[in-house]
Structures are given as C-alpha cells and as structure tokens.
Amino acid sequence: MCDCVNLVNEKLRPGGHRLNTAITFDGRPEVPLISLIRTDAWKVETRRGQPSSFWPSYCPFCGEKYPEVEKAEGGAA
C-alpha cells in the first residue's frame, strides 16, 4: 500500500493542516475519509443530519488500488 497519506500530511503540517482519515474495524487500511462539500454554500453535505463521507477504492494522490476488505463471516456473538 502507498504512503501518500503520510507524505501529504507532512507537506500540510507547516500550515497547521492534515487530512481527515479514519481507522475502521472492518479490515480497511487507514485511508482518507472524503467529505462531500456543497460548493454553493461551502459546507459539509449532510444526509439525515450526518455528514456524507466516503472511502475511496484507489489512492486519490497516486492512483494505487487499496487492498480489498475481507468480509468477516458470521455475526456478532
């Protein structure tokens, strides 16, 4: 997997910024969490009061495909 998230965060650090990333417990690697922004109002798009976000399948910086998420079998105990 590429290291673009860390490289971009290092370049953003002098300005006091960083990418919004998330750690999930479903086997996905730490990838940028992309929020949808309304360009007419420049605010985060919401659905049912929650921010609308998505995880990309490919790195938005270099285009490398992220590893597939393996689905756990069975349900909660």
N, CA, C and O of each residue as an XYZ file, in Angstrom:
308
protein
N       0.841     -1.178      0.000
C       0.000      0.000      0.000
C       0.884      1.238      0.000
O       1.948      1.247      0.619
N       0.451      2.269     -0.684
C       1.230      3.501     -0.798
C       1.273      4.254      0.538
O       0.524      3.943      1.464
N       2.151      5.234      0.616
C       2.331      6.031      1.832
C       1.920      7.483      1.587
O       2.401      8.391      2.265
N       1.037      7.698      0.624
C       0.664      9.059      0.223
C       0.028      9.858      1.349
O       0.283     11.057      1.463
N      -0.797      9.229      2.188
C      -1.459      9.956      3.276
C      -0.412     10.582      4.187
O      -0.528     11.753      4.550
N       0.604      9.817      4.559
C       1.662     10.356      5.424
C       2.471     11.437      4.716
O       2.822     12.448      5.324
N       2.768     11.230      3.437
C       3.532     12.228      2.686
C       2.768     13.545      2.564
O       3.347     14.618      2.730
N       1.476     13.466      2.275
C       0.666     14.677      2.154
C       0.537     15.362      3.513
O       0.608     16.588      3.594
N       0.348     14.586      4.582
C       0.261     15.186      5.917
C       1.545     15.917      6.290
O       1.488     16.965      6.934
N       2.698     15.388      5.902
C       3.973     16.067      6.174
C       4.041     17.406      5.441
O       4.547     18.389      5.983
N       3.533     17.444      4.212
C       3.555     18.698      3.449
C       2.537     19.706      3.979
O       2.743     20.913      3.855
N       1.447     19.225      4.565
C       0.419     20.109      5.108
C       0.756     20.619      6.510
O       0.222     21.639      6.945
N       1.640     19.909      7.216
C       1.947     20.236      8.609
C       2.379     21.683      8.838
O       1.898     22.293      9.793
N       3.268     22.278      8.010
C       3.685     23.661      8.269
C       2.522     24.655      8.305
O       2.606     25.674      8.990
N       1.460     24.377      7.590
C       0.302     25.266      7.581
C      -0.717     24.938      8.659
O      -1.758     25.589      8.752
N      -0.418     23.919      9.486
C      -1.335     23.541     10.555
C      -2.537     22.747     10.080
O      -3.599     22.798     10.700
N      -2.377     22.001      8.967
C      -3.478     21.220      8.418
C      -3.082     19.756      8.347
O      -1.902     19.413      8.427
N      -4.086     18.894      8.195
C      -3.850     17.475      7.926
C      -5.096     16.883      7.289
O      -6.190     17.437      7.400
N      -4.917     15.750      6.621
C      -6.047     15.065      6.001
C      -6.936     14.455      7.077
O      -6.457     14.045      8.134
N      -8.219     14.402      6.800
C      -9.159     13.730      7.682
C      -9.113     12.249      7.326
O      -9.573     11.859      6.253
N      -8.568     11.424      8.207
C      -8.501      9.986      7.964
C      -9.287      9.271      9.043
O      -9.613      9.855     10.077
N      -9.586      8.023      8.805
C     -10.355      7.249      9.770
C      -9.767      5.854      9.881
O      -9.233      5.307      8.916
N      -9.874      5.299     11.059
C      -9.496      3.908     11.280
C     -10.797      3.153     11.507
O     -11.588      3.514     12.379
N     -11.014      2.116     10.728
C     -12.226      1.324     10.879
C     -11.858     -0.038     11.443
O     -10.689     -0.423     11.451
N     -12.838     -0.743     11.901
C     -12.607     -2.060     12.472
C     -13.145     -3.165     11.571
O     -13.453     -4.263     12.033
N     -13.253     -2.860     10.275
C     -13.724     -3.864      9.328
C     -12.615     -4.327      8.393
O     -12.891     -4.935      7.359
N     -11.366     -4.048      8.745
C     -10.244     -4.537      7.961
C      -9.685     -3.562      6.954
O      -8.682     -3.869      6.309
N     -10.294     -2.391      6.790
C      -9.768     -1.406      5.843
C      -8.497     -0.785      6.395
O      -8.359     -0.632      7.609
N      -7.569     -0.425      5.522
C      -6.395      0.322      5.988
C      -6.803      1.756      6.311
O      -7.907      2.179      5.971
N      -5.922      2.500      6.962
C      -6.206      3.908      7.232
C      -6.099      4.669      5.919
O      -5.018      4.777      5.339
N      -7.208      5.187      5.464
C      -7.265      5.914      4.193
C      -7.964      7.248      4.416
O      -8.636      7.422      5.433
N      -7.822      8.197      3.487
C      -8.512      9.470      3.661
C     -10.026      9.282      3.636
O     -10.561      8.583      2.775
N     -10.695      9.898      4.568
C     -12.149      9.916      4.596
C     -12.561     11.192      3.881
O     -12.252     12.289      4.345
N     -13.245     11.062      2.775
C     -13.568     12.217      1.948
C     -14.988     12.676      2.248
O     -15.944     11.917      2.085
N     -15.116     13.924      2.686
C     -16.424     14.509      2.973
C     -16.926     15.238      1.735
O     -16.155     15.879      1.021
N     -18.219     15.132      1.493
C     -18.816     15.848      0.372
C     -19.099     17.279      0.800
O     -19.708     17.512      1.844
N     -18.657     18.239     -0.007
C     -18.820     19.657      0.294
C     -19.798     20.265     -0.705
O     -19.667     20.059     -1.912
N     -20.767     21.005     -0.207
C     -21.682     21.739     -1.090
C     -20.960     22.967     -1.590
O     -20.602     23.839     -0.799
N     -20.736     23.053     -2.895
C     -19.978     24.181     -3.434
C     -20.786     25.470     -3.474
O     -20.207     26.552     -3.573
N     -22.104     25.378     -3.399
C     -22.888     26.617     -3.386
C     -22.847     27.297     -2.019
O     -23.016     28.513     -1.935
N     -22.626     26.534     -0.947
C     -22.596     27.110      0.398
C     -21.266     26.850      1.107
O     -21.030     27.399      2.183
N     -20.399     26.028      0.528
C     -19.106     25.644      1.101
C     -19.245     25.089      2.514
O     -18.537     25.490      3.438
N     -20.190     24.145      2.652
C     -20.311     23.444      3.919
C     -20.488     21.963      3.637
O     -20.821     21.569      2.519
N     -20.263     21.145      4.655
C     -20.326     19.698      4.501
C     -21.760     19.278      4.203
O     -22.698     19.685      4.888
N     -21.911     18.458      3.169
C     -23.213     17.917      2.789
C     -23.660     16.927      3.863
O     -22.853     16.130      4.343
N     -24.927     16.970      4.241
C     -25.427     16.044      5.256
C     -26.602     15.247      4.714
O     -27.328     15.692      3.825
N     -26.766     14.073      5.268
C     -27.909     13.204      4.998
C     -28.438     12.764      6.359
O     -27.709     12.168      7.152
N     -29.688     13.055      6.620
C     -30.309     12.715      7.905
C     -29.520     13.279      9.078
O     -29.431     12.650     10.132
N     -28.950     14.460      8.896
C     -28.216     15.129      9.963
C     -26.784     14.669     10.148
O     -26.072     15.211     10.994
N     -26.343     13.681      9.377
C     -24.981     13.162      9.482
C     -24.174     13.595      8.264
O     -24.710     13.643      7.157
N     -22.879     13.913      8.453
C     -22.047     14.278      7.300
C     -21.971     13.133      6.289
O     -21.855     11.970      6.676
N     -22.034     13.454      5.018
C     -21.898     12.456      3.961
C     -20.423     12.310      3.616
O     -19.774     13.272      3.207
N     -19.905     11.114      3.781
C     -18.494     10.847      3.515
C     -18.362      9.513      2.799
O     -19.291      8.706      2.792
N     -17.197      9.289      2.195
C     -16.936      8.003      1.567
C     -15.450      7.700      1.615
O     -14.620      8.599      1.750
N     -15.128      6.404      1.502
C     -13.747      5.956      1.424
C     -13.467      5.579     -0.022
O     -14.235      4.829     -0.623
N     -12.382      6.086     -0.588
C     -12.057      5.741     -1.973
C     -11.507      4.319     -2.084
O     -10.952      3.790     -1.122
N     -11.660      3.711     -3.242
C     -11.083      2.394     -3.524
C      -9.653      2.516     -4.020
O      -8.879      1.562     -3.955
N      -9.307      3.704     -4.519
C      -7.972      3.978     -5.039
C      -7.418      5.203     -4.331
O      -8.176      6.082     -3.920
N      -6.103      5.266     -4.189
C      -5.466      6.432     -3.588
C      -5.768      7.650     -4.455
O      -5.510      7.622     -5.658
N      -6.314      8.728     -3.866
C      -6.620      9.909     -4.671
C      -5.379     10.685     -5.107
O      -5.486     11.623     -5.897
N      -4.205     10.309     -4.604
C      -2.976     11.031     -4.923
C      -2.122     10.317     -5.963
O      -1.564     10.969     -6.846
N      -2.004      8.984     -5.880
C      -1.155      8.271     -6.841
C      -1.934      7.277     -7.705
O      -1.409      6.796     -8.709
N      -3.173      6.963     -7.331
C      -3.993      6.061     -8.127
C      -3.837      4.592     -7.803
O      -4.472      3.757     -8.447
N      -3.001      4.240     -6.812
C      -2.815      2.837     -6.446
C      -4.084      2.298     -5.788
O      -4.691      2.970     -4.954
N      -4.481      1.081     -6.167
C      -5.679      0.466     -5.598
C      -5.410      0.060     -4.154
O      -4.378     -0.536     -3.845
N      -6.354      0.391     -3.274
C      -6.250     -0.024     -1.877
C      -6.588     -1.503     -1.764
O      -7.324     -2.026     -2.601
N      -6.067     -2.195     -0.744
C      -6.389     -3.620     -0.573
C      -7.892     -3.832     -0.386
O      -8.592     -2.990      0.177
N      -8.364     -4.973     -0.870
C      -9.777     -5.314     -0.712
C     -10.077     -5.579      0.756
O      -9.222     -6.065      1.496
N     -11.292     -5.260      1.169
C     -11.734     -5.526      2.534
C     -12.280     -6.937      2.574
O     -13.159     -7.297      1.791
N     -11.751     -7.742      3.497
C     -12.259     -9.099      3.646
C     -13.453     -9.055      4.579
O     -13.356     -8.554      5.699
N     -14.568     -9.574      4.123
C     -15.784     -9.584      4.926
C     -15.695    -10.697      5.968
O     -15.377    -11.841      5.643
N     -15.979    -10.352      7.212
C     -15.985    -11.348      8.280
C     -17.234    -12.208      8.140
O     -18.309    -11.710      7.807
N     -17.081    -13.500      8.395
C     -18.225    -14.399      8.311
C     -18.921    -14.455      9.658
O     -18.294    -14.287     10.703
N     -20.208    -14.689      9.621
C     -20.966    -14.777     10.866
C     -21.374    -13.415     11.357
O     -21.103    -12.400     10.715
N     -22.019    -13.397     12.485
C     -22.479    -12.143     13.056
C     -21.912    -11.944     14.438
O     -21.015    -12.666     14.874
N     -22.442    -10.964     15.114
C     -21.985    -10.681     16.473
C     -22.447    -11.795     17.397
O     -23.514    -12.379     17.209
N     -21.638    -12.073     18.383
C     -21.957    -13.157     19.325
C     -22.970    -12.714     20.344
O     -23.354    -13.497     21.213
